[in-house]
Amino acid sequence: MEQKYTVNKTAMLFILAAGVFGILNTEMGFIGILPYISENFHVSVVQAGWLISLFALGVAIAGPTMPLVMSRFNRKHLMVFILALFTVCNVIAIFADNFYVLLIVRVLPAFFHPVYCSMAFTVAAGLAEPGEAPKAVAKINVGVSAGMVAGVPVSNFLAEQFSLSASMAFFAVATFVVLLATLIMVPSMPVTKRMSYGSQLAVLKKPMLLASIVAVIFLNGSIFGVFNYLAEYLSSVSGIMPALVSILLFVYGLCNIFGSMLAGNLLTSRPLTSVKVFPLAVAAVYIILLGGGNIWPIMGIMVIIWGLLGGINANINQYWIANAAPEAPDFANGLFLTAANMGCVLGTTISGWFIDGFGTEYVVLGGLLFCGLAALVVWGQCYNRSMNPALA
């Protein structure tokens, strides 16, 4: 069951969203500085890429395990520990002169990434009034989107204009500020209703939860299977200049934020309708791109719509799994993070096959495939959930 806390709700939601921002900023920001890491540490770009892939692997491994293990600990203590760990590791990264030291301090906090994020979703839902949980969770997803938007361009700018260490310092400052706010403003939040590990694992026997995990994999694959090739698509298919590509990527990220805000209202008022329509809306964008992806005005409009859908997607994913296992929220949110990462990897791989076989313009066929699979699973679930007023 969701646990209620007697705290300043507005302040808590802001701190949780800022904490998620700091953590996602650290995760995504390294994408913008891989060339500088390669040059500074005298390693290949592929080796520098380990900093991204091993971090993602750590999140995927820890997603279903670490939130479960730590679900019985005081929420504030966990927040302080994780933010301190990210801050310390980022400070070490500033002064690291060995690539493998950087790799260690990069990967270590990755295992606690799902703990903080899943806890943030759980606490936000616990702060909300009955029926208002999606709106509170949407505020946390705004922090996720903001971290993804800011991380890459800011880290790249700091490394280019100042130094690689300046980028690392930015990551450290972002988490340190939230750490101070947590220490000062967040009260002790012990878990008074503890569930045994066995009772939490038992939710894996629920067919609805297993189907929800599959749905999230397909939904995330439908978005990120194409988005991860967006820069290449804009350049080679749409013929857009590199400077404008960067602007469009930033616009996509900003629209993610607005999409997260919109999703909170949609999932509060019309959750089943929103989820059923979503894969169709994404499929419509891809169908338009098949015929108009090489036309600049159409592509610009589609990036805006697609960005909004990307923000809605993150909220739908979390909502769909959390509502399938409300009795084990931390574990469910950890499963959401793992399923989302699996969808990203699977979608990127399958869409990559379409690129290899037919060309970059047909990457959207991978997205359409996942839209179809997601629609089949989601519509079946919506029928079942419509039979249960608590989920409808």
N, C-alpha and C positions, 0 to 999 in steps of 0.2 A: 504494500500500500504506500501511496505517497505520504511523506511526512511533512507536517506543517512546522514552520519555525517562526518564533516571535522576534522579528528583526525589522529594520527599516528596509522594506521590500525594494524600493527604488534604488537605494544605495547598493543593496546586495546584488540585484540584477546587473547594475552597472559594473560592479567589481568583477562579477563572474564573466560578463561579456568581455571586459578588458583583459581578464586573465586568459580567456580563450583566444583573444586577439594576440596577446603576447606569445602564446605557445604556437599558434598557427603562423604567426609572423616569423618565428624562428624556423619552423618547418619549411615554409614555402620560400623564405628569403634566400636560402642557399641556391635556389634555381638561378637567381639573378647574378650570382658571383662565381659560378663554376669556372669560367675562363680565368678569373683572377686567382682563384685557388690553384688551378693547374699551373699557372705561371709562377706564383709565389712559392709553391711547395715542390716545383719541378716534377710534377706527375702529369700523366696524360689526362685529357678531358674525361675519358672513359673511367679512369681511376678516381678522378674527382667526383664522378657520378655516383660512386659508392656512398658518398655522403647523403645522397637523395634516396637511393634504392635501399640501403641498409636501415635508414630511418623509417621508411615505409614498411619494411619487413618487420622492424621492431614493433610498430603500431599494430600491424596485422596479427602478430603473435600475441601481443599483450591484450588486444581488444577483448577477447572472451575470457581472459584469465585474471589479469590484474584488477579490474574493477570488482570482480567477484571476491578475490582474496582480501581486498581492502574495504569491502562494503561495510564492515563493522566498526571502522575507526572513526573518530571524531572528524567531522567535515572540515572544520577550521584547521586542525592539525595537518590534515592531508593537503589542504590548499597551501599552507605555509611551506610544508616540506617540498612539494612539487615546484612551486615558484622559486624557492631558494635553490633547488637543484638545477633548474634551467638557468637561473642567474649565475650561479657559480660556474657551471659548465661553459656558459657563454663568455664569462670573464677569462677563464683558462684559454678559451679559443682565441681571445685577443692576443695573447702572448705566446701561443703555441708556435714553435719553429719546426715541428716534426709532423708530417702528415698523419701518421698513425695515432699520435696524441690527439690531433684534431678529430680523427675518426672516432676514437673512444668517447671523447666528451660530446660528440655529436649523437652517437647511438644510445648512450646510457640513458639520457632523459626521454628518449623515444618510448621506452617501456612504460613511462608514467604519463605520457600524453593521453592515452585513453582513460586513465583514472580521473584526471582533472576534467576532461571534456564530458565523460559520462556522468560524473558527479555534478557538473554544472547544469546539465540537462535535468537531472533528478531534483536538485535543490530548487531550480527555477520552477519546475512543475509543482513542487511542494509549497512554494510561496504563493501560487496562484489561487484565486477563488475557484470554487467548483465550476467546471466547464470552461475555464479560461486558461488552462494549461498550455494549449498551443500558442497563445499570444506571448506568454512568458518565455517559452522555449524559443520562439522566433527571435526574441531579443538576444538570446545566446548565439543563435545562428547568424545574426548581424555581426557579432564579434568574429565568427568564423570567416564570413565573407570579407570583412574589413581586413583581417589578417592576410587573406589570400590576395586581396587587392593591393595592399600597401607593401607587403613583404618583398616582392620581386622588384618593382621599380625603385623603391627607396634604397634597398641594399645595393642595387646596381649603380644608382646615382652616387651613393657615398663611396663605393669602391672606385668609381671612375674619377670623381672629383677630389677625393681625399686619399683614402687608403683602404685596403682590405680590413685592417683593424677597426676602422671607423664603422664599417658594416657590422662587425661582430659586437662592437660597443652599442650600436643601436638595438640589437637583439637583447643585450644584457639590460640596458636601461628600461626597455619596454616591460620586461618581467619584474625588474626590481621595483619599479614604481607601484605595480599592482601588489607586490609583496608587502610593501610598506602600508598600502591602503588596507590590505587584509589584516595585518597585525593590529592596526589602529581601530578599524571600523567594524570588523566582523566579530561577532560574539562567538563564544564556544558553542559548537553544534554537535553534541554527542548523538550517536544513533541509539535511540531508546527502544526501537522495535527491530531487533536483530533477527535475521533469518539465517538458518543454518546453510552451509554451503550445499548440502544435499538437496534441501528444499528449493534452492535457487536453480541448481542444475536440473531439477525435475521438470522445469518449464520446457526443456528441450524435447520432452515427450509430447508437447502440444502440437498437433498438426498445423494449427493456425500460425504458430510462431515459425515453424520450419518453412511454411509457404511464404510468410512475410519476409524471411531472410532471402529466399529465392527472388521474391518480387523486388527487394531493394537492390540485389545484385544486378538484375535486369534494368531497373530504373536508372541506377547510377551508370551502368554500361551505356545506356542510351544517350546520356549527356556527355560523359567524359571520353567515351570511345571516339567521339568526333571532336570535342573541344581540345583534346590534347594535340590535335593536328591542326588547330585553327590558324596558328601563325603561318604554317606552310600553305594552308588552303588560301588564306587571304593574299599571300604573295604570288603563288604559282597559278591559281585558278582565277582569283578576282583581279590579279594584276595591280594590287595596291602597293604603294611605295612603303619602304621599311618604316619611316617615321610615322606614317598614318596607321600602319599595322600596330605599332605600340600604343597609339591613342585608342584604337578600336578594342584592343585587349583590355585597356584600362576602363573603357566604357562598359565592356562586358562585365567586368568586376563590380563597377558601381551599380549596374543593373541587378547584379546578384544581391546586393544589399537591399535594394528596393523590393526585389522579389521575396526576400526573407520577411520583410515587413508585411507585405501583402499576404503571404502565406499564413501568418498568424491569424488574420481575420477569416480567411477562407476555411482553414481547418477548424476554426471555432464554430462557424455558422453552417457550413456545408462540407463536412469532411469527406463523406463517401463520394459525392458528386465531384469534388475537386480531384480526388485520387483517380476516379474513373476517366475523367476528361484529360488528365495530364498527359498520358502517353500519346493520345491523339493529337494534342496541341504540339508536342515535340515532333511527331511524325509529319505534321503539316509544314513545320519549318523546314524539315529536311527535303520534303517533296518540292517545295518552292526553290530550295537551293539547287536541286537537280536541274531545274530549268533556268534559274536566274542567278546562280552563284557567281557568274562571271560579269554580272551587271552591278556596278558600284552602288548606285542608290538602293537597289533591292538588298544587296549584301549589308549595307549599313543599317537598314531597318531590321533585317533579320538578326543582326548581332544584338540589337537592343531587346527584341522580343525573346531571343534565345537566352540572353543574360537574365532577364526576369524569370524565365522558366528554370534556369539553373539555380537561382535562389530559392524558388518554390520547391524544387526537387529535394534539396537538403532537408527542408522541414518535413516534407512528405515521408522521406526515408525514416527519419527519427520517429515521427508520429506513428508510422505503420508498425514498426517493430515494438515500440514502447507500449502501444495499446494492445498488442498481442500477448504481452506478458507484464501487466501492470503490477503484479505481486512481487516482481523481482526487478525493479527499475534500473539499478546500477548494472546488473548483469545484462539486461536487455539493451541498455545504451552501449555497453561494450560490444555486444553482438552487432548492433547497428554500425559502429565504426569499422568493425572487421568486414561486414558485408559490403559497406560502401567502398572500402579499399579493394576488395575482391572484384567488385563491379568495375572499378576503374581499370584494374589490370586486365580483366577479361575483355572489356570493351575496347581498350587500346590495342590489344593483341588482334582481335577479330577484325577491327576496322583497318588495322595495318595490313592484314591479308588482302582486303579489298583494294588498298592502295597499290600493293605489290602486283596484284593481278590485273587491275583495270586502270589505275592512275589515281592521282590525288582527288580529282573531282568526284570520284565514286566512294569516297570515305563515308559519305552520308548513308550508303547502303548498309554499312555496319550499324549505324545508328538506327535505321529503320528496322533492321532485324531485331534489335533489342527492344525497340518500341513495341513491336508485335508480340514478342515473348512477354514483356511486362504487362501488356494489355490483357493477355490471356490469363495470367496468374492473378492480376489485380481484380479483374471483373469477376472471376470465380470467388475470390475472397470477399469482394463487396457484397455479393449475393448472400454469403454466409453471415457476414457482419450485419447486414440489414435485418437479419433474423434476431439480432441481439441489440436491443435498444441502447444498452450501455456503450456500445461501440459505434452506433449509427449517429 
